[in-house]
Amino acid sequence: MTALAGRVSAGGAGVAGAVVAAFGPERPSPSLASAVTGADGRFALVVDGEVVGGLLLARCGLGPVGLATAPAGPEVELALDGGPALHRLTVVAEGPAPPELDLQLTPRRIDGLDDEVVGLVHAPVDGEVHSMLAVLPLGGPGRVDVDVQGGRWLLYAAHESAPDALGADGRHVAWQVESATVGGRPADRGFIGHEVEVTGPTTVTLHIRRIDKG
């Protein structure tokens, strides 16, 4: 058994709610163990056997958003701003966005991090795979302001309201992003959603369309 511990930080302060996963020397592979940081950013986990050549990865999805990594060890500092710079990303919903609409974010590339590390976002952790790094409420406030690491990010937002099973509401309505703009220019379309380069403060407008399906 190997005990691993440390802290996830940004700007010198602890980052709460980050998921820290331990990976073995051969990657990609499922995580060996994981833990969630407390209010002070600290975590502790135990791995069966040795983790020589292993890696710790912090998935920060509540804000700031990004990844931090370091070789596995008994006491490790995972600094979110230790490599890639953090930039303010503002996402504005324009149009009939319902309160339930969420913004989903995941990195396609993070400046200064190997593609292998970024790819671990999709590695199984405790048997579950999460394709998106962050899910943040967008429809209620109408905008999201969050710091993210520099790089290329995939943004996705959609919501669907099915007919009520009790017949109280027979409407079938969907909300989708019809287009996205960055500084007035069209954003690149991704395999889903849109992809945006973040190299400094960036504002993205998502143009929401309501679709009545009957």
C-alpha positions, -999 to +999 in steps of 0.1 A: +000+000+000+013+035-009-001+066+007-003+097-015-012+132-003-009+169-012-027+200-022-043+214-054-038+252-057-042+282-079-027+316-071-014+302-038-049+292-026-063+258-022-088+246-049-118+228-034-138+201-052-110+190-076-108+153-084-073+139-080-066+106-096-034+084-094-023+066-126+004+040-130+035+042-153+017+027-183-009+051-196-036+056-208-052+033-183-079+034-156-070+053-124-056+034-095-073+055-069-089+089-065-100+115-040-118+149-039-100+179-024-114+196+007-121+233+013-083+238+018-074+220-014-058+190+003-063+154-006-052+120+005-055+086-012-040+051-009-029+029-038-023-008-037+013-016-043+040+008-056+035+037-080+071+042-093+068+062-125+032+070-116+013+103-121-011+124-101-037+143-121-060+170-107-092+176-127-105+211-117-140+217-129-156+242-105-134+272-112-107+278-120-110+251-147-081+230-160-056+202-152-026+200-129-002+171-128+029+159-110+048+127-104+032+106-077+047+111-043+039+111-005+034+149-005+027+168-038+017+203-048-005+203-079-005+240-090-031+248-116-012+279-126+022+263-123+025+260-161-003+271-184-015+306-177-051+312-165-073+335-185-108+348-179-134+331-202-168+347-204-196+329-221-229+347-228-261+330-237-281+351-262-317+340-269-343+320-251-321+300-227-340+280-201-328+280-165-317+244-168-292+251-196-256+242-186-223+251-202-200+221-206-163+226-211-134+202-219-099+209-232-089+199-267-054+212-260-038+229-230-007+249-236+024+234-220+008+200-212+014+168-232-015+155-253-012+123-232-019+142-200-049+161-216-062+127-229-064+114-193-095+136-189-113+107-206-097+080-186-119+060-163-119+072-127-135+048-102-150+030-131-167+061-146-158+081-177-166+118-178-162+133-213-165+169-200-142+185-175-166+212-163-204+216-162-215+251-151-249+267-149-255+290-179-293+294-184-302+309-151-276+337-149-273+340-187-235+340-185-205+322-171-173+339-160-146+315-152-108+313-153-094+285-176-060+275-187-047+287-220-053+264-249-081+252-271-115+244-255-146+227-266-178+244-255-212+227-256-247+236-243-280+219-250-312+210-230-343+190-238-376+190-220-397+159-226-434+156-221-445+152-185-452+115-177-484+125-158-497+146-187-493+179-169-471+193-197-473+177-231-447+199-248-415+185-262-390+214-264-353+215-271-327+243-268-296+241-289-267+264-298-274+276-333-240+294-337-212+308-316-191+339-320-159+352-305-154+389-308-181+390-335-164+363-356-178+327-360-163+301-337-150+268-351-174+240-350-162+209-331-174+173-333-200+186-310-204+222-299-177+248-308-140+251-302-124+283-290-087+293-287-081+310-253-048+330-252-061+359-231-094+372-218-120+357-242-157+364-246-179+338-264-215+344-273-237+313-278-268+320-299-295+298-284-324+284-305-356+270-292-371+240-311-407+230-305-409+193-313-446+189-305 
